[in-house]
């Protein structure tokens, strides 16, 4: 594009694309740091600069906002935007001030960034709560006088039948009604499995980085945790300790890196488990959402007698539902059910009744298909914009990790990044990120960052791409 024709001491050039704000921000910041834009210089009005550069005004507005957030410029209301003295208000000082200031909070007390790219949150705005309320009301009425019908520690029989249909259709899981145990979310499933499988001191192999709540359940049961590194094919099977008797994995969409375990690794993992007489715990937390061809078969399908499968409805419906399930080989089932009876007897009947009807009447299938299309659009927009950035401002700095399922993907930094500074700068731009190191035992994941898109709105995608490029550059 043509250089700016304003009375401006530097030339600005922008390549077309979604990274325009990031590129403009970087050029202006460089000019300030090098002294080509001196302290007190008044930047052109956003509308005028946008017209000269041939870009949308929001492109310039966002670039200016980034400079304000970093302390390079300040806005005088009704007057304009001026370059700050770096001695008085340096970016480092700005970051320190931001770190010292309390975060914005909602009335619930939780931080609420405008652009929340953290993991684990589905979009519930499109959930058919009217249908759920109707079924839940029927569930309470039905279960109030017949609670004994849902007092089985394995769960409400019609719900277990519905789960068999759902799991076999969506994930090709091989099971019958008697194989299914309904739980209060995936976390209770992990707790029950840990207490069923683990004797004090037993070695349990987990992914590193991996899902911390599952790891904590096995630690609480007395296990010795062995972190196994993960690469782009999934858990590195050759690094599993030979003494491990339980192996916990997220093969279909690794948490948090987002990669899928390759067919070769799946075969190697099951062979390793057979040789070591180990049980595999397969966490399949969000794989109803896939963005390529038909999903790979679950490990449970390949070796039903050696795999305990854990599923949840938190991602396909809403997290507050707190309903999940585990599919357990027959030799383990009676001990697990005995532990469930001691823990809480059985799950609440009314939500189980409602969920059984929700699945049986086809509402879950329709909702998943609708959300699949929505998430696919968000994911495609984000990945396309970041891929474009990899050929411009981020070339040689980051790489997107392959991911074909779920509600997040991850990127890997190819150069050392100061993650505390990156996160602080993201917060200044009202954006929340989640480094994969938060889920690591060791520090192998320091160079990775997960990008969750479950809560992202379509109209936010272009802005998020610009801000991510600015933060990572």
Buried (B, 14 or more C-beta within 10 A) or exposed (E): EEEBEBEBEBEBEBEEBBBBBBBBBBBBBEBBEEEEBEEEBEBBBBEBBBBBBEBEBBBBBBBBBBBBBBBBBBBEEEEEBBBBEBEEBBBEEBBEEBEEEEEEEEEEEEEBBEBBBBBBBBBBEEBBEEBBEBBBEBBBEBBEEEEEBBEBBBBBBBBBBBBBEBBBEBBBBBBEBEBBBBBBBBBBBBBBBBBBBBEEEBBBBBBBBBBBEBBBBBBEBBBBBBBBBBBEBBBBBEBBBEEBBBBBBBBBBBBBBBBBBBEEBBEBBBEBBEEBEBBBBBBBBBBBBBBEEEBBBBBBBBBBEBBBBBBBBBBBBBBEBBBBBBBBBEEBBEBBBEBBEEBEEBBBBBBBBBBBBBBBEEBBBEBBEEBBEBBEEBBEBBBBBBEBBBEBBBEEBBBBBBBBBBBBBBBBBEEEBEBEBBBBBBBBBBBBBBBBBBBBBEEBBBBBBBBBBBBBEEEBBBBBBBBBBBBBB
